[in-house]
Amino acid sequence: MNLLQLSTFALTLAIVPVSAQTVQFDIQSIKHNDGKLYIQLYKGKQSYKSDSPYSATIVKAKEGTVSVVFNGIEAGDYAIRYFHDENNNGSMDTNLFGLPVEGYGFSNNAIVKFGPPNYEQMSFKVAQQPVKTHSTINY
């Protein structure tokens, strides 16, 4: 290999992105087929705090378990939150006290106390292998 070929090869390696992974997220115990599931993937604490999802998707609800796959995910810390828009109005409905009246959940089955869980409770790592995780929806 001559010097020009070697330089071109080295430059190519330097600009090729690190391989991206998939994140499969299963939402379990969905009560019925009505409505849609809104799922948001956050990359890093700041993304979550500023409500700026790294990726998001909307899928049809299905009784039982629904799987969603996020492709092209770079290595890092992530968290997922979701809700079941049972009446198809495009938002999570709450009662007079601000508590959800539709299904919702978080990665790691993070527990809701006096407000949504913090990022650390929800976060998981994406590295060199695909990630498969799940959550049980709360109604």
Chimera marker file (.cmm) of the C-alpha trace (Angstrom):
<marker_set name="trace">
<marker id="1" x="0.000" y="0.000" z="0.000" r="1" g="1" b="0" radius="0.5"/>
<marker id="2" x="1.507" y="3.330" z="-0.949" r="1" g="1" b="0" radius="0.5"/>
<marker id="3" x="1.441" y="6.430" z="1.242" r="1" g="1" b="0" radius="0.5"/>
<marker id="4" x="-1.537" y="8.000" z="-0.582" r="1" g="1" b="0" radius="0.5"/>
<marker id="5" x="-3.642" y="4.839" z="-0.212" r="1" g="1" b="0" radius="0.5"/>
<marker id="6" x="-2.709" y="4.535" z="3.448" r="1" g="1" b="0" radius="0.5"/>
<marker id="7" x="-3.611" y="8.178" z="4.102" r="1" g="1" b="0" radius="0.5"/>
<marker id="8" x="-6.966" y="7.784" z="2.345" r="1" g="1" b="0" radius="0.5"/>
<marker id="9" x="-7.709" y="4.612" z="4.315" r="1" g="1" b="0" radius="0.5"/>
<marker id="10" x="-6.827" y="6.295" z="7.631" r="1" g="1" b="0" radius="0.5"/>
<marker id="11" x="-9.010" y="9.309" z="6.794" r="1" g="1" b="0" radius="0.5"/>
<marker id="12" x="-11.915" y="7.018" z="5.903" r="1" g="1" b="0" radius="0.5"/>
<marker id="13" x="-11.629" y="5.263" z="9.264" r="1" g="1" b="0" radius="0.5"/>
<marker id="14" x="-11.552" y="8.598" z="11.072" r="1" g="1" b="0" radius="0.5"/>
<marker id="15" x="-14.821" y="9.829" z="9.558" r="1" g="1" b="0" radius="0.5"/>
<marker id="16" x="-16.837" y="6.599" z="9.728" r="1" g="1" b="0" radius="0.5"/>
<marker id="17" x="-19.309" y="6.960" z="12.609" r="1" g="1" b="0" radius="0.5"/>
<marker id="18" x="-19.289" y="4.567" z="15.533" r="1" g="1" b="0" radius="0.5"/>
<marker id="19" x="-21.819" y="1.835" z="14.887" r="1" g="1" b="0" radius="0.5"/>
<marker id="20" x="-25.289" y="2.672" z="16.084" r="1" g="1" b="0" radius="0.5"/>
<marker id="21" x="-27.486" y="0.222" z="17.958" r="1" g="1" b="0" radius="0.5"/>
<marker id="22" x="-31.141" y="-0.631" z="18.298" r="1" g="1" b="0" radius="0.5"/>
<marker id="23" x="-33.223" y="-0.216" z="21.422" r="1" g="1" b="0" radius="0.5"/>
<marker id="24" x="-36.248" y="-2.513" z="21.667" r="1" g="1" b="0" radius="0.5"/>
<marker id="25" x="-38.748" y="-1.384" z="24.277" r="1" g="1" b="0" radius="0.5"/>
<marker id="26" x="-41.697" y="-3.601" z="25.243" r="1" g="1" b="0" radius="0.5"/>
<marker id="27" x="-44.728" y="-2.070" z="26.961" r="1" g="1" b="0" radius="0.5"/>
<marker id="28" x="-46.550" y="-4.783" z="28.902" r="1" g="1" b="0" radius="0.5"/>
<marker id="29" x="-50.045" y="-5.161" z="30.399" r="1" g="1" b="0" radius="0.5"/>
<marker id="30" x="-51.876" y="-2.836" z="28.003" r="1" g="1" b="0" radius="0.5"/>
<marker id="31" x="-55.581" y="-3.111" z="28.872" r="1" g="1" b="0" radius="0.5"/>
<marker id="32" x="-57.200" y="-2.708" z="25.454" r="1" g="1" b="0" radius="0.5"/>
<marker id="33" x="-56.817" y="-1.821" z="21.774" r="1" g="1" b="0" radius="0.5"/>
<marker id="34" x="-58.305" y="1.680" z="21.984" r="1" g="1" b="0" radius="0.5"/>
<marker id="35" x="-56.132" y="4.691" z="21.220" r="1" g="1" b="0" radius="0.5"/>
<marker id="36" x="-52.409" y="5.075" z="20.678" r="1" g="1" b="0" radius="0.5"/>
<marker id="37" x="-49.173" y="4.842" z="22.626" r="1" g="1" b="0" radius="0.5"/>
<marker id="38" x="-46.910" y="7.898" z="22.628" r="1" g="1" b="0" radius="0.5"/>
<marker id="39" x="-43.305" y="6.885" z="23.369" r="1" g="1" b="0" radius="0.5"/>
<marker id="40" x="-40.410" y="9.319" z="23.883" r="1" g="1" b="0" radius="0.5"/>
<marker id="41" x="-36.719" y="8.411" z="24.058" r="1" g="1" b="0" radius="0.5"/>
<marker id="42" x="-34.458" y="10.898" z="25.860" r="1" g="1" b="0" radius="0.5"/>
<marker id="43" x="-30.667" y="11.032" z="25.530" r="1" g="1" b="0" radius="0.5"/>
<marker id="44" x="-29.088" y="12.416" z="28.665" r="1" g="1" b="0" radius="0.5"/>
<marker id="45" x="-30.456" y="14.224" z="31.679" r="1" g="1" b="0" radius="0.5"/>
<marker id="46" x="-30.663" y="17.617" z="29.971" r="1" g="1" b="0" radius="0.5"/>
<marker id="47" x="-32.787" y="16.215" z="27.145" r="1" g="1" b="0" radius="0.5"/>
<marker id="48" x="-35.267" y="14.895" z="29.738" r="1" g="1" b="0" radius="0.5"/>
<marker id="49" x="-35.266" y="18.051" z="31.877" r="1" g="1" b="0" radius="0.5"/>
<marker id="50" x="-35.923" y="20.261" z="28.849" r="1" g="1" b="0" radius="0.5"/>
<marker id="51" x="-38.531" y="17.842" z="27.420" r="1" g="1" b="0" radius="0.5"/>
<marker id="52" x="-36.577" y="17.523" z="24.162" r="1" g="1" b="0" radius="0.5"/>
<marker id="53" x="-36.807" y="13.875" z="23.084" r="1" g="1" b="0" radius="0.5"/>
<marker id="54" x="-33.955" y="12.399" z="21.083" r="1" g="1" b="0" radius="0.5"/>
<marker id="55" x="-36.545" y="10.293" z="19.258" r="1" g="1" b="0" radius="0.5"/>
<marker id="56" x="-40.277" y="9.690" z="19.552" r="1" g="1" b="0" radius="0.5"/>
<marker id="57" x="-42.889" y="7.445" z="18.013" r="1" g="1" b="0" radius="0.5"/>
<marker id="58" x="-46.636" y="6.878" z="18.105" r="1" g="1" b="0" radius="0.5"/>
<marker id="59" x="-48.055" y="3.375" z="17.673" r="1" g="1" b="0" radius="0.5"/>
<marker id="60" x="-51.491" y="1.794" z="17.768" r="1" g="1" b="0" radius="0.5"/>
<marker id="61" x="-52.390" y="0.367" z="21.168" r="1" g="1" b="0" radius="0.5"/>
<marker id="62" x="-52.824" y="-3.385" z="21.378" r="1" g="1" b="0" radius="0.5"/>
<marker id="63" x="-54.046" y="-5.386" z="24.355" r="1" g="1" b="0" radius="0.5"/>
<marker id="64" x="-51.151" y="-7.198" z="25.995" r="1" g="1" b="0" radius="0.5"/>
<marker id="65" x="-47.642" y="-6.199" z="24.897" r="1" g="1" b="0" radius="0.5"/>
<marker id="66" x="-46.487" y="-3.719" z="22.260" r="1" g="1" b="0" radius="0.5"/>
<marker id="67" x="-42.865" y="-3.588" z="21.091" r="1" g="1" b="0" radius="0.5"/>
<marker id="68" x="-41.234" y="-0.508" z="19.601" r="1" g="1" b="0" radius="0.5"/>
<marker id="69" x="-37.745" y="-0.356" z="18.135" r="1" g="1" b="0" radius="0.5"/>
<marker id="70" x="-35.567" y="2.738" z="17.976" r="1" g="1" b="0" radius="0.5"/>
<marker id="71" x="-32.852" y="2.355" z="15.317" r="1" g="1" b="0" radius="0.5"/>
<marker id="72" x="-29.568" y="4.185" z="14.846" r="1" g="1" b="0" radius="0.5"/>
<marker id="73" x="-29.072" y="4.903" z="18.551" r="1" g="1" b="0" radius="0.5"/>
<marker id="74" x="-25.593" y="6.113" z="19.508" r="1" g="1" b="0" radius="0.5"/>
<marker id="75" x="-23.827" y="4.992" z="22.674" r="1" g="1" b="0" radius="0.5"/>
<marker id="76" x="-24.884" y="6.902" z="25.791" r="1" g="1" b="0" radius="0.5"/>
<marker id="77" x="-27.417" y="7.138" z="28.610" r="1" g="1" b="0" radius="0.5"/>
<marker id="78" x="-31.103" y="7.078" z="27.674" r="1" g="1" b="0" radius="0.5"/>
<marker id="79" x="-34.528" y="7.066" z="29.312" r="1" g="1" b="0" radius="0.5"/>
<marker id="80" x="-38.028" y="6.372" z="27.996" r="1" g="1" b="0" radius="0.5"/>
<marker id="81" x="-41.404" y="7.674" z="29.048" r="1" g="1" b="0" radius="0.5"/>
<marker id="82" x="-44.747" y="6.873" z="27.467" r="1" g="1" b="0" radius="0.5"/>
<marker id="83" x="-48.490" y="7.155" z="27.836" r="1" g="1" b="0" radius="0.5"/>
<marker id="84" x="-51.579" y="5.439" z="26.445" r="1" g="1" b="0" radius="0.5"/>
<marker id="85" x="-53.808" y="8.041" z="24.791" r="1" g="1" b="0" radius="0.5"/>
<marker id="86" x="-56.929" y="5.952" z="25.220" r="1" g="1" b="0" radius="0.5"/>
<marker id="87" x="-59.368" y="8.531" z="23.815" r="1" g="1" b="0" radius="0.5"/>
<marker id="88" x="-57.169" y="9.674" z="20.881" r="1" g="1" b="0" radius="0.5"/>
<marker id="89" x="-57.131" y="13.346" z="21.870" r="1" g="1" b="0" radius="0.5"/>
<marker id="90" x="-53.343" y="13.661" z="21.470" r="1" g="1" b="0" radius="0.5"/>
<marker id="91" x="-52.524" y="14.320" z="25.125" r="1" g="1" b="0" radius="0.5"/>
<marker id="92" x="-52.366" y="12.599" z="28.490" r="1" g="1" b="0" radius="0.5"/>
<marker id="93" x="-55.539" y="13.317" z="30.414" r="1" g="1" b="0" radius="0.5"/>
<marker id="94" x="-55.359" y="14.063" z="34.131" r="1" g="1" b="0" radius="0.5"/>
<marker id="95" x="-57.877" y="14.466" z="36.919" r="1" g="1" b="0" radius="0.5"/>
<marker id="96" x="-58.601" y="17.583" z="38.974" r="1" g="1" b="0" radius="0.5"/>
<marker id="97" x="-55.431" y="16.990" z="41.025" r="1" g="1" b="0" radius="0.5"/>
<marker id="98" x="-53.187" y="16.544" z="37.975" r="1" g="1" b="0" radius="0.5"/>
<marker id="99" x="-52.903" y="12.765" z="38.324" r="1" g="1" b="0" radius="0.5"/>
<marker id="100" x="-53.004" y="10.724" z="35.095" r="1" g="1" b="0" radius="0.5"/>
<marker id="101" x="-56.292" y="9.052" z="34.202" r="1" g="1" b="0" radius="0.5"/>
<marker id="102" x="-54.749" y="7.231" z="31.223" r="1" g="1" b="0" radius="0.5"/>
<marker id="103" x="-52.025" y="4.597" z="31.240" r="1" g="1" b="0" radius="0.5"/>
<marker id="104" x="-48.393" y="5.715" z="31.543" r="1" g="1" b="0" radius="0.5"/>
<marker id="105" x="-44.954" y="4.403" z="32.376" r="1" g="1" b="0" radius="0.5"/>
<marker id="106" x="-41.204" y="4.810" z="32.322" r="1" g="1" b="0" radius="0.5"/>
<marker id="107" x="-38.131" y="2.759" z="31.497" r="1" g="1" b="0" radius="0.5"/>
<marker id="108" x="-36.859" y="0.628" z="34.399" r="1" g="1" b="0" radius="0.5"/>
<marker id="109" x="-40.446" y="0.696" z="35.736" r="1" g="1" b="0" radius="0.5"/>
<marker id="110" x="-39.408" y="3.869" z="37.568" r="1" g="1" b="0" radius="0.5"/>
<marker id="111" x="-41.854" y="4.654" z="40.348" r="1" g="1" b="0" radius="0.5"/>
<marker id="112" x="-43.958" y="7.806" z="40.424" r="1" g="1" b="0" radius="0.5"/>
<marker id="113" x="-44.169" y="9.419" z="43.849" r="1" g="1" b="0" radius="0.5"/>
<marker id="114" x="-44.950" y="13.144" z="44.004" r="1" g="1" b="0" radius="0.5"/>
<marker id="115" x="-44.319" y="13.831" z="40.328" r="1" g="1" b="0" radius="0.5"/>
<marker id="116" x="-42.480" y="12.039" z="37.558" r="1" g="1" b="0" radius="0.5"/>
<marker id="117" x="-39.390" y="9.989" z="38.430" r="1" g="1" b="0" radius="0.5"/>
<marker id="118" x="-35.972" y="11.556" z="38.067" r="1" g="1" b="0" radius="0.5"/>
<marker id="119" x="-33.761" y="10.740" z="35.106" r="1" g="1" b="0" radius="0.5"/>
<marker id="120" x="-31.431" y="8.490" z="37.099" r="1" g="1" b="0" radius="0.5"/>
<marker id="121" x="-34.319" y="6.167" z="38.031" r="1" g="1" b="0" radius="0.5"/>
<marker id="122" x="-35.277" y="5.770" z="34.374" r="1" g="1" b="0" radius="0.5"/>
<marker id="123" x="-31.904" y="5.723" z="32.637" r="1" g="1" b="0" radius="0.5"/>
<marker id="124" x="-30.195" y="2.809" z="30.924" r="1" g="1" b="0" radius="0.5"/>
<marker id="125" x="-27.003" y="2.535" z="28.882" r="1" g="1" b="0" radius="0.5"/>
<marker id="126" x="-26.593" y="1.883" z="25.190" r="1" g="1" b="0" radius="0.5"/>
<marker id="127" x="-23.119" y="0.662" z="24.256" r="1" g="1" b="0" radius="0.5"/>
<marker id="128" x="-21.878" y="-1.826" z="21.668" r="1" g="1" b="0" radius="0.5"/>
<marker id="129" x="-24.784" y="-4.277" z="21.824" r="1" g="1" b="0" radius="0.5"/>
<marker id="130" x="-28.485" y="-3.887" z="20.988" r="1" g="1" b="0" radius="0.5"/>
<marker id="131" x="-30.642" y="-3.159" z="24.047" r="1" g="1" b="0" radius="0.5"/>
<marker id="132" x="-33.910" y="-4.881" z="24.916" r="1" g="1" b="0" radius="0.5"/>
<marker id="133" x="-35.874" y="-3.562" z="27.870" r="1" g="1" b="0" radius="0.5"/>
<marker id="134" x="-39.474" y="-3.442" z="29.054" r="1" g="1" b="0" radius="0.5"/>
<marker id="135" x="-41.943" y="-1.656" z="31.302" r="1" g="1" b="0" radius="0.5"/>
<marker id="136" x="-45.361" y="-2.469" z="32.750" r="1" g="1" b="0" radius="0.5"/>
<marker id="137" x="-47.919" y="0.247" z="32.074" r="1" g="1" b="0" radius="0.5"/>
<marker id="138" x="-49.690" y="1.874" z="35.046" r="1" g="1" b="0" radius="0.5"/>
<marker id="139" x="-53.431" y="2.585" z="34.883" r="1" g="1" b="0" radius="0.5"/>
<link id1="1" id2="2" r="1" g="1" b="0" radius="0.2"/>
<link id1="2" id2="3" r="1" g="1" b="0" radius="0.2"/>
<link id1="3" id2="4" r="1" g="1" b="0" radius="0.2"/>
<link id1="4" id2="5" r="1" g="1" b="0" radius="0.2"/>
<link id1="5" id2="6" r="1" g="1" b="0" radius="0.2"/>
<link id1="6" id2="7" r="1" g="1" b="0" radius="0.2"/>
<link id1="7" id2="8" r="1" g="1" b="0" radius="0.2"/>
<link id1="8" id2="9" r="1" g="1" b="0" radius="0.2"/>
<link id1="9" id2="10" r="1" g="1" b="0" radius="0.2"/>
<link id1="10" id2="11" r="1" g="1" b="0" radius="0.2"/>
<link id1="11" id2="12" r="1" g="1" b="0" radius="0.2"/>
<link id1="12" id2="13" r="1" g="1" b="0" radius="0.2"/>
<link id1="13" id2="14" r="1" g="1" b="0" radius="0.2"/>
<link id1="14" id2="15" r="1" g="1" b="0" radius="0.2"/>
<link id1="15" id2="16" r="1" g="1" b="0" radius="0.2"/>
<link id1="16" id2="17" r="1" g="1" b="0" radius="0.2"/>
<link id1="17" id2="18" r="1" g="1" b="0" radius="0.2"/>
<link id1="18" id2="19" r="1" g="1" b="0" radius="0.2"/>
<link id1="19" id2="20" r="1" g="1" b="0" radius="0.2"/>
<link id1="20" id2="21" r="1" g="1" b="0" radius="0.2"/>
<link id1="21" id2="22" r="1" g="1" b="0" radius="0.2"/>
<link id1="22" id2="23" r="1" g="1" b="0" radius="0.2"/>
<link id1="23" id2="24" r="1" g="1" b="0" radius="0.2"/>
<link id1="24" id2="25" r="1" g="1" b="0" radius="0.2"/>
<link id1="25" id2="26" r="1" g="1" b="0" radius="0.2"/>
<link id1="26" id2="27" r="1" g="1" b="0" radius="0.2"/>
<link id1="27" id2="28" r="1" g="1" b="0" radius="0.2"/>
<link id1="28" id2="29" r="1" g="1" b="0" radius="0.2"/>
<link id1="29" id2="30" r="1" g="1" b="0" radius="0.2"/>
<link id1="30" id2="31" r="1" g="1" b="0" radius="0.2"/>
<link id1="31" id2="32" r="1" g="1" b="0" radius="0.2"/>
<link id1="32" id2="33" r="1" g="1" b="0" radius="0.2"/>
<link id1="33" id2="34" r="1" g="1" b="0" radius="0.2"/>
<link id1="34" id2="35" r="1" g="1" b="0" radius="0.2"/>
<link id1="35" id2="36" r="1" g="1" b="0" radius="0.2"/>
<link id1="36" id2="37" r="1" g="1" b="0" radius="0.2"/>
<link id1="37" id2="38" r="1" g="1" b="0" radius="0.2"/>
<link id1="38" id2="39" r="1" g="1" b="0" radius="0.2"/>
<link id1="39" id2="40" r="1" g="1" b="0" radius="0.2"/>
<link id1="40" id2="41" r="1" g="1" b="0" radius="0.2"/>
<link id1="41" id2="42" r="1" g="1" b="0" radius="0.2"/>
<link id1="42" id2="43" r="1" g="1" b="0" radius="0.2"/>
<link id1="43" id2="44" r="1" g="1" b="0" radius="0.2"/>
<link id1="44" id2="45" r="1" g="1" b="0" radius="0.2"/>
<link id1="45" id2="46" r="1" g="1" b="0" radius="0.2"/>
<link id1="46" id2="47" r="1" g="1" b="0" radius="0.2"/>
<link id1="47" id2="48" r="1" g="1" b="0" radius="0.2"/>
<link id1="48" id2="49" r="1" g="1" b="0" radius="0.2"/>
<link id1="49" id2="50" r="1" g="1" b="0" radius="0.2"/>
<link id1="50" id2="51" r="1" g="1" b="0" radius="0.2"/>
<link id1="51" id2="52" r="1" g="1" b="0" radius="0.2"/>
<link id1="52" id2="53" r="1" g="1" b="0" radius="0.2"/>
<link id1="53" id2="54" r="1" g="1" b="0" radius="0.2"/>
<link id1="54" id2="55" r="1" g="1" b="0" radius="0.2"/>
<link id1="55" id2="56" r="1" g="1" b="0" radius="0.2"/>
<link id1="56" id2="57" r="1" g="1" b="0" radius="0.2"/>
<link id1="57" id2="58" r="1" g="1" b="0" radius="0.2"/>
<link id1="58" id2="59" r="1" g="1" b="0" radius="0.2"/>
<link id1="59" id2="60" r="1" g="1" b="0" radius="0.2"/>
<link id1="60" id2="61" r="1" g="1" b="0" radius="0.2"/>
<link id1="61" id2="62" r="1" g="1" b="0" radius="0.2"/>
<link id1="62" id2="63" r="1" g="1" b="0" radius="0.2"/>
<link id1="63" id2="64" r="1" g="1" b="0" radius="0.2"/>
<link id1="64" id2="65" r="1" g="1" b="0" radius="0.2"/>
<link id1="65" id2="66" r="1" g="1" b="0" radius="0.2"/>
<link id1="66" id2="67" r="1" g="1" b="0" radius="0.2"/>
<link id1="67" id2="68" r="1" g="1" b="0" radius="0.2"/>
<link id1="68" id2="69" r="1" g="1" b="0" radius="0.2"/>
<link id1="69" id2="70" r="1" g="1" b="0" radius="0.2"/>
<link id1="70" id2="71" r="1" g="1" b="0" radius="0.2"/>
<link id1="71" id2="72" r="1" g="1" b="0" radius="0.2"/>
<link id1="72" id2="73" r="1" g="1" b="0" radius="0.2"/>
<link id1="73" id2="74" r="1" g="1" b="0" radius="0.2"/>
<link id1="74" id2="75" r="1" g="1" b="0" radius="0.2"/>
<link id1="75" id2="76" r="1" g="1" b="0" radius="0.2"/>
<link id1="76" id2="77" r="1" g="1" b="0" radius="0.2"/>
<link id1="77" id2="78" r="1" g="1" b="0" radius="0.2"/>
<link id1="78" id2="79" r="1" g="1" b="0" radius="0.2"/>
<link id1="79" id2="80" r="1" g="1" b="0" radius="0.2"/>
<link id1="80" id2="81" r="1" g="1" b="0" radius="0.2"/>
<link id1="81" id2="82" r="1" g="1" b="0" radius="0.2"/>
<link id1="82" id2="83" r="1" g="1" b="0" radius="0.2"/>
<link id1="83" id2="84" r="1" g="1" b="0" radius="0.2"/>
<link id1="84" id2="85" r="1" g="1" b="0" radius="0.2"/>
<link id1="85" id2="86" r="1" g="1" b="0" radius="0.2"/>
<link id1="86" id2="87" r="1" g="1" b="0" radius="0.2"/>
<link id1="87" id2="88" r="1" g="1" b="0" radius="0.2"/>
<link id1="88" id2="89" r="1" g="1" b="0" radius="0.2"/>
<link id1="89" id2="90" r="1" g="1" b="0" radius="0.2"/>
<link id1="90" id2="91" r="1" g="1" b="0" radius="0.2"/>
<link id1="91" id2="92" r="1" g="1" b="0" radius="0.2"/>
<link id1="92" id2="93" r="1" g="1" b="0" radius="0.2"/>
<link id1="93" id2="94" r="1" g="1" b="0" radius="0.2"/>
<link id1="94" id2="95" r="1" g="1" b="0" radius="0.2"/>
<link id1="95" id2="96" r="1" g="1" b="0" radius="0.2"/>
<link id1="96" id2="97" r="1" g="1" b="0" radius="0.2"/>
<link id1="97" id2="98" r="1" g="1" b="0" radius="0.2"/>
<link id1="98" id2="99" r="1" g="1" b="0" radius="0.2"/>
<link id1="99" id2="100" r="1" g="1" b="0" radius="0.2"/>
<link id1="100" id2="101" r="1" g="1" b="0" radius="0.2"/>
<link id1="101" id2="102" r="1" g="1" b="0" radius="0.2"/>
<link id1="102" id2="103" r="1" g="1" b="0" radius="0.2"/>
<link id1="103" id2="104" r="1" g="1" b="0" radius="0.2"/>
<link id1="104" id2="105" r="1" g="1" b="0" radius="0.2"/>
<link id1="105" id2="106" r="1" g="1" b="0" radius="0.2"/>
<link id1="106" id2="107" r="1" g="1" b="0" radius="0.2"/>
<link id1="107" id2="108" r="1" g="1" b="0" radius="0.2"/>
<link id1="108" id2="109" r="1" g="1" b="0" radius="0.2"/>
<link id1="109" id2="110" r="1" g="1" b="0" radius="0.2"/>
<link id1="110" id2="111" r="1" g="1" b="0" radius="0.2"/>
<link id1="111" id2="112" r="1" g="1" b="0" radius="0.2"/>
<link id1="112" id2="113" r="1" g="1" b="0" radius="0.2"/>
<link id1="113" id2="114" r="1" g="1" b="0" radius="0.2"/>
<link id1="114" id2="115" r="1" g="1" b="0" radius="0.2"/>
<link id1="115" id2="116" r="1" g="1" b="0" radius="0.2"/>
<link id1="116" id2="117" r="1" g="1" b="0" radius="0.2"/>
<link id1="117" id2="118" r="1" g="1" b="0" radius="0.2"/>
<link id1="118" id2="119" r="1" g="1" b="0" radius="0.2"/>
<link id1="119" id2="120" r="1" g="1" b="0" radius="0.2"/>
<link id1="120" id2="121" r="1" g="1" b="0" radius="0.2"/>
<link id1="121" id2="122" r="1" g="1" b="0" radius="0.2"/>
<link id1="122" id2="123" r="1" g="1" b="0" radius="0.2"/>
<link id1="123" id2="124" r="1" g="1" b="0" radius="0.2"/>
<link id1="124" id2="125" r="1" g="1" b="0" radius="0.2"/>
<link id1="125" id2="126" r="1" g="1" b="0" radius="0.2"/>
<link id1="126" id2="127" r="1" g="1" b="0" radius="0.2"/>
<link id1="127" id2="128" r="1" g="1" b="0" radius="0.2"/>
<link id1="128" id2="129" r="1" g="1" b="0" radius="0.2"/>
<link id1="129" id2="130" r="1" g="1" b="0" radius="0.2"/>
<link id1="130" id2="131" r="1" g="1" b="0" radius="0.2"/>
<link id1="131" id2="132" r="1" g="1" b="0" radius="0.2"/>
<link id1="132" id2="133" r="1" g="1" b="0" radius="0.2"/>
<link id1="133" id2="134" r="1" g="1" b="0" radius="0.2"/>
<link id1="134" id2="135" r="1" g="1" b="0" radius="0.2"/>
<link id1="135" id2="136" r="1" g="1" b="0" radius="0.2"/>
<link id1="136" id2="137" r="1" g="1" b="0" radius="0.2"/>
<link id1="137" id2="138" r="1" g="1" b="0" radius="0.2"/>
<link id1="138" id2="139" r="1" g="1" b="0" radius="0.2"/>
</marker_set>
